């Protein structure tokens, strides 16, 4: 599932840089993009606020916190939804960087 999640993130953010942060796979694209990891009963996708709150209605059925979505082990990953979340974080990072670096 983690390999599949990695492919989903790479497809949504082909220019993102991969590394390890907090002991988990991490992607950076104009700032922190996502972290993810495997746990006993779920795969955790960690993404900075407010992305999860802004997509709360689409995340019904998944356990969430302010910055985490938990996908149950053994169930298919929601590819389109994960791509949408990653792209939303890319947009936030890009917007933030545009404000910080005016032309």
Residue frames as a rotation matrix with the C-alpha (Angstrom) as fourth column:
UNK 1
0.569 0.822 0.000 0.00
0.822 -0.569 0.000 0.00
0.000 0.000 -1.000 0.00
UNK 2
0.407 -0.478 -0.778 2.86
0.184 -0.792 0.583 2.38
-0.895 -0.380 -0.234 0.74
UNK 3
-0.695 -0.643 0.322 4.41
0.409 0.016 0.913 1.79
-0.592 0.766 0.251 -2.68
UNK 4
-0.159 0.742 0.651 1.02
0.957 -0.046 0.287 2.49
0.243 0.669 -0.702 -4.25
UNK 5
0.729 0.418 -0.542 0.60
0.589 -0.787 0.185 5.64
-0.349 -0.454 -0.820 -2.15
UNK 6
-0.151 -0.878 -0.453 4.06
0.210 -0.477 0.854 6.80
-0.966 0.034 0.256 -3.21
UNK 7
-0.722 -0.083 0.687 3.09
0.679 0.104 0.727 6.37
-0.132 0.991 -0.019 -6.87
UNK 8
0.355 0.918 0.177 -0.11
0.921 -0.376 0.104 8.37
0.161 0.126 -0.979 -6.31
UNK 9
0.585 -0.205 -0.785 1.83
0.308 -0.839 0.448 11.23
-0.750 -0.504 -0.428 -4.71
UNK 10
-0.519 -0.855 -0.001 4.45
0.268 -0.164 0.949 11.18
-0.812 0.492 0.314 -7.49
UNK 11
-0.415 0.449 0.792 1.70
0.902 0.086 0.424 11.28
0.122 0.890 -0.440 -10.13
UNK 12
0.672 0.734 -0.102 0.04
0.739 -0.654 0.162 14.28
0.052 -0.184 -0.982 -8.44
UNK 13
0.857 -0.455 -0.241 3.35
-0.336 -0.849 0.407 16.07
-0.390 -0.268 -0.881 -7.82
UNK 14
0.856 -0.500 0.135 5.92
0.480 0.668 -0.569 14.89
0.194 0.552 0.811 -10.36
UNK 15
0.253 -0.800 0.544 8.38
0.014 -0.560 -0.829 17.65
0.967 0.218 -0.130 -9.45
UNK 16
0.847 0.137 0.513 8.30
-0.485 -0.193 0.853 16.96
0.216 -0.972 -0.097 -5.71
UNK 17
-0.223 -0.968 -0.112 11.49
-0.639 0.232 -0.734 16.06
0.737 -0.092 -0.670 -3.86
UNK 18
0.755 0.458 -0.470 11.41
-0.024 0.736 0.677 12.85
0.656 -0.499 0.566 -1.82
UNK 19
-0.433 -0.871 0.231 13.22
-0.450 -0.014 -0.893 12.41
0.781 -0.490 -0.386 1.47
UNK 20
-0.041 0.375 -0.926 12.72
0.750 0.624 0.219 11.12
0.661 -0.685 -0.307 5.01
UNK 21
-0.559 -0.045 0.828 11.36
-0.403 -0.858 -0.319 13.41
0.724 -0.512 0.462 7.71
UNK 22
-0.021 0.491 0.871 10.19
-0.996 0.069 -0.062 12.41
-0.090 -0.869 0.487 11.19
UNK 23
-0.650 -0.361 0.668 11.23
-0.382 0.916 0.124 8.87
-0.657 -0.175 -0.734 10.21
UNK 24
0.233 0.806 0.544 8.65
0.354 0.451 -0.819 8.70
-0.906 0.384 -0.180 7.40
UNK 25
-0.432 -0.253 0.866 8.64
0.902 -0.113 0.417 9.18
-0.008 0.961 0.277 3.63
UNK 26
0.135 0.362 -0.922 8.22
0.373 -0.881 -0.292 12.89
-0.918 -0.304 -0.254 2.94
UNK 27
-0.057 -0.124 0.991 7.64
0.987 -0.155 0.037 14.98
0.149 0.980 0.132 -0.17
UNK 28
-0.154 -0.123 -0.980 8.53
0.384 -0.922 0.055 18.62
-0.910 -0.368 0.189 -0.55
UNK 29
-0.224 0.101 0.969 7.23
0.945 -0.223 0.241 20.94
0.241 0.970 -0.045 -3.27
UNK 30
-0.246 0.027 0.969 7.69
0.038 -0.999 0.038 24.66
0.968 0.046 0.245 -2.58
UNK 31
-0.320 0.132 0.938 7.46
-0.930 -0.233 -0.284 23.66
0.181 -0.964 0.197 1.08
UNK 32
-0.835 0.016 0.551 6.22
-0.249 0.881 -0.403 20.64
-0.491 -0.474 -0.731 3.01
UNK 33
-0.485 0.661 -0.573 3.82
-0.707 0.089 0.702 18.60
0.515 0.745 0.424 0.91
UNK 34
0.680 0.733 0.012 2.99
-0.610 0.556 0.564 15.24
0.407 -0.391 0.826 2.56
UNK 35
-0.639 -0.679 0.362 4.31
-0.769 0.576 -0.276 12.55
-0.021 -0.455 -0.890 4.88
UNK 36
0.478 0.828 -0.292 2.95
-0.758 0.557 0.340 9.02
0.444 0.059 0.894 5.05
UNK 37
-0.675 -0.701 0.229 3.46
-0.719 0.557 -0.416 5.84
0.164 -0.445 -0.880 7.01
UNK 38
-0.059 0.603 -0.796 2.08
-0.146 0.783 0.604 2.41
0.987 0.152 0.042 7.80
UNK 39
-0.499 0.027 0.866 0.55
-0.866 -0.063 -0.496 1.56
0.041 -0.998 0.055 11.14
UNK 40
-0.847 0.100 0.523 -1.12
-0.098 0.936 -0.338 -1.54
-0.523 -0.337 -0.783 12.55
UNK 41
-0.176 0.911 0.374 -4.61
0.649 0.393 -0.652 -0.81
-0.740 0.128 -0.660 11.18
UNK 42
0.848 0.528 -0.052 -4.14
0.336 -0.611 -0.717 2.04
-0.410 0.591 -0.695 8.74
UNK 43
-0.210 -0.812 0.545 -1.97
0.954 -0.293 -0.069 4.02
0.216 0.505 0.836 6.38
UNK 44
0.376 0.301 -0.876 -1.55
0.600 -0.800 -0.017 7.58
-0.706 -0.520 -0.481 7.62
UNK 45
-0.021 -0.319 0.948 -1.34
0.848 -0.507 -0.152 10.50
0.529 0.801 0.281 5.20
UNK 46
0.133 -0.049 -0.990 -0.08
0.784 -0.605 0.136 13.61
-0.606 -0.794 -0.043 6.94
UNK 47
-0.250 -0.097 0.963 -0.74
0.807 -0.571 0.151 16.92
0.536 0.815 0.221 5.24
UNK 48
-0.896 -0.213 -0.390 -0.56
0.417 -0.706 -0.573 20.39
-0.154 -0.676 0.721 6.75
UNK 49
0.076 0.960 -0.269 -3.76
0.770 -0.228 -0.596 22.31
-0.633 -0.162 -0.757 7.48
UNK 50
-0.374 0.882 0.286 -6.15
-0.641 -0.023 -0.768 23.57
-0.670 -0.471 0.573 6.19
UNK 51
-0.695 0.044 -0.718 -6.33
-0.661 0.354 0.662 21.00
0.284 0.934 -0.217 3.36
UNK 52
-0.875 0.373 -0.308 -8.14
0.422 0.900 -0.107 18.30
0.237 -0.224 -0.945 5.32
UNK 53
-0.493 0.716 -0.494 -10.67
0.302 -0.392 -0.869 20.74
-0.816 -0.578 -0.023 6.76
UNK 54
-0.402 0.299 -0.865 -11.36
-0.737 -0.666 0.112 22.17
-0.543 0.683 0.488 3.29
UNK 55
-0.476 0.191 -0.858 -12.05
-0.646 0.586 0.489 18.66
0.596 0.788 -0.156 1.94
UNK 56
-0.774 0.151 0.615 -13.82
-0.513 0.419 -0.749 17.28
-0.371 -0.895 -0.247 5.03
UNK 57
0.236 0.972 -0.014 -17.02
-0.767 0.177 -0.617 16.48
-0.597 0.156 0.787 3.10
UNK 58
0.447 -0.142 -0.883 -15.06
-0.735 0.504 -0.454 14.29
0.510 0.852 0.121 0.68
UNK 59
-0.602 -0.786 -0.142 -13.32
-0.499 0.509 -0.702 12.49
0.624 -0.352 -0.698 3.53
UNK 60
0.218 0.750 0.625 -16.50
-0.970 0.235 0.058 11.08
-0.104 -0.619 0.779 5.11
UNK 61
0.953 0.168 -0.252 -15.86
-0.195 0.977 -0.087 7.47
0.231 0.132 0.964 6.00
UNK 62
0.140 -0.960 -0.242 -12.19
0.477 0.279 -0.834 8.06
0.868 0.001 0.497 6.82
UNK 63
0.636 -0.047 -0.770 -10.84
0.742 -0.235 0.627 8.84
-0.210 -0.971 -0.115 10.24
UNK 64
0.196 -0.547 0.814 -9.28
0.504 -0.656 -0.562 12.33
0.841 0.520 0.146 10.17
UNK 65
0.192 -0.164 -0.967 -7.62
0.836 -0.488 0.249 14.87
-0.513 -0.857 0.044 12.40
UNK 66
0.655 0.029 -0.755 -6.52
-0.108 -0.985 -0.132 18.41
-0.748 0.168 -0.642 11.66
UNK 67
0.168 -0.702 -0.692 -3.56
-0.947 -0.309 0.084 17.13
-0.272 0.642 -0.717 9.63
UNK 68
-0.831 -0.466 0.304 -4.06
-0.402 0.881 0.251 13.37
-0.384 0.087 -0.919 9.16
UNK 69
0.322 0.853 -0.411 -6.19
-0.939 0.344 -0.022 11.04
0.122 0.393 0.912 7.08
UNK 70
-0.508 -0.434 0.744 -6.21
-0.574 0.814 0.083 7.36
-0.642 -0.385 -0.663 8.02
UNK 71
0.093 0.462 -0.882 -6.85
-0.930 0.357 0.089 4.86
0.356 0.812 0.463 5.24
UNK 72
0.564 0.196 0.802 -7.76
-0.626 0.735 0.260 1.36
-0.538 -0.649 0.537 6.52
UNK 73
-0.628 -0.778 0.024 -5.33
-0.646 0.538 0.542 -1.46
-0.435 0.325 -0.840 5.75
UNK 74
-0.736 0.259 0.625 -6.74
0.364 0.931 0.042 -3.89
-0.571 0.258 -0.779 3.20
UNK 75
0.478 0.878 0.020 -9.11
0.529 -0.270 -0.804 -1.43
-0.701 0.395 -0.594 1.52
UNK 76
0.121 -0.441 0.889 -8.28
0.961 -0.173 -0.217 0.24
0.250 0.880 0.403 -1.80
UNK 77
-0.552 -0.371 -0.747 -6.70
0.540 -0.842 0.019 3.68
-0.636 -0.393 0.665 -1.57
UNK 78
0.603 0.797 0.028 -8.92
0.583 -0.417 -0.697 6.47
-0.544 0.437 -0.716 -2.96
UNK 79
-0.243 -0.851 0.465 -6.53
0.943 -0.096 0.318 7.50
-0.226 0.516 0.826 -5.75
UNK 80
-0.023 0.281 0.959 -8.48
0.627 -0.744 0.233 10.52
0.779 0.606 -0.159 -7.06
UNK 81
0.913 0.408 0.005 -9.07
0.232 -0.529 0.816 11.86
0.336 -0.744 -0.578 -3.56
UNK 82
0.439 -0.832 -0.340 -5.41
0.657 0.039 0.753 11.54
-0.613 -0.554 0.564 -2.56
UNK 83
-0.376 -0.556 0.741 -4.33
0.915 -0.349 0.203 13.31
0.146 0.755 0.640 -5.75
UNK 84
0.376 0.616 0.692 -6.83
0.446 -0.775 0.448 16.07
0.812 0.140 -0.566 -5.03
UNK 85
0.933 -0.062 -0.353 -5.46
0.324 -0.280 0.904 16.55
-0.155 -0.958 -0.242 -1.49
UNK 86
0.020 -1.000 0.022 -1.86
0.828 0.029 0.560 16.62
-0.561 0.007 0.828 -2.73
UNK 87
-0.320 -0.098 0.942 -2.70
0.808 -0.548 0.217 19.13
0.495 0.831 0.255 -5.46
UNK 88
0.752 0.615 0.238 -4.55
0.355 -0.682 0.639 21.29
0.555 -0.396 -0.731 -2.93
UNK 89
0.673 -0.582 -0.456 -1.41
0.455 -0.160 0.876 21.38
-0.583 -0.797 0.157 -0.75
UNK 90
-0.312 -0.763 0.566 0.70
0.936 -0.146 0.320 22.24
-0.162 0.630 0.759 -3.82
UNK 91
0.153 0.466 0.871 -1.63
0.603 -0.743 0.291 25.17
0.783 0.481 -0.395 -4.52
UNK 92
0.961 0.182 -0.207 -1.36
0.271 -0.477 0.836 26.37
0.053 -0.860 -0.508 -0.90
UNK 93
0.258 -0.948 -0.189 2.45
0.674 0.036 0.738 26.15
-0.692 -0.317 0.648 -1.01
UNK 94
-0.349 -0.356 0.867 2.63
0.915 -0.330 0.233 27.93
0.203 0.874 0.441 -4.36
UNK 95
0.533 0.643 0.550 0.28
0.448 -0.765 0.462 30.67
0.718 0.000 -0.696 -3.18
UNK 96
0.875 -0.247 -0.416 2.26
0.352 -0.266 0.897 31.15
-0.333 -0.932 -0.146 0.04
UNK 97
-0.088 -0.988 0.123 5.54
0.802 0.003 0.597 31.39
-0.590 0.152 0.793 -1.88
UNK 98
-0.097 0.128 0.987 4.07
0.820 -0.552 0.152 33.91
0.564 0.824 -0.051 -4.35
UNK 99
0.878 0.446 0.177 3.10
0.247 -0.737 0.630 36.17
0.411 -0.509 -0.756 -1.44
UNK 100
0.659 -0.689 -0.301 6.55
0.396 -0.022 0.918 35.81
-0.639 -0.725 0.259 0.13
UNK 101
-0.475 -0.872 0.117 8.40
0.498 -0.157 0.853 36.53
-0.726 0.463 0.509 -3.13
UNK 102
0.626 0.741 -0.244 6.56
0.208 -0.460 -0.863 39.25
-0.751 0.490 -0.442 -5.04
UNK 103
0.317 -0.470 0.824 7.76
0.948 0.158 -0.275 39.99
-0.001 0.869 0.496 -8.57
